[in-house]
């Protein structure tokens, strides 16, 4: 399990896992998840970590259908 799932379990937060078999040849994890889970691509999100000018790390959560702008 992921750390997030373990934290949810420990805190007794209700959740539902949606799993699928990953195809290593898939070009995009997010688009593959969207397709295999039958969810619209704009309703599936990806978590990205980026380093900004000050060298700080930021975490972003954006739809799979979007691209993170570093501007």
C-alpha positions, -999 to 999 in steps of 0.1 A, spaced: 0 0 0 10 36 -4 18 58 26 -15 77 19 -35 45 21 -18 35 53 -25 69 68 -62 67 58 -65 32 73 -48 43 106 -71 74 108 -102 53 98 -109 75 69 -132 58 44 -117 53 10 -120 32 -21 -91 18 -41 -95 17 -78 -70 -7 -93 -60 -19 -127 -32 -38 -143 -5 -14 -155 9 -19 -191 46 -11 -190 44 0 -227 18 27 -218 31 62 -227 11 79 -199 2 66 -165 -26 91 -161 -42 85 -195 -39 47 -190 -56 50 -156 -84 71 -171 -90 46 -199 -88 14 -177 -109 29 -149 -135 43 -173 -131 79 -159 -129 110 -181 -93 122 -184 -102 156 -168 -114 138 -137 -82 119 -131 -54 138 -113 -17 136 -112 6 147 -84 38 165 -96 67 178 -75 87 207 -90 116 228 -79 110 266 -82 135 294 -86 143 296 -49 151 259 -49 120 252 -29 100 222 -38 63 225 -45 37 199 -49 10 203 -76 -22 184 -82 -35 188 -117 -58 170 -141 -41 144 -163 -54 163 -193 -33 194 -182 4 203 -185 22 220 -156 36 254 -167 69 263 -151 64 300 -158 
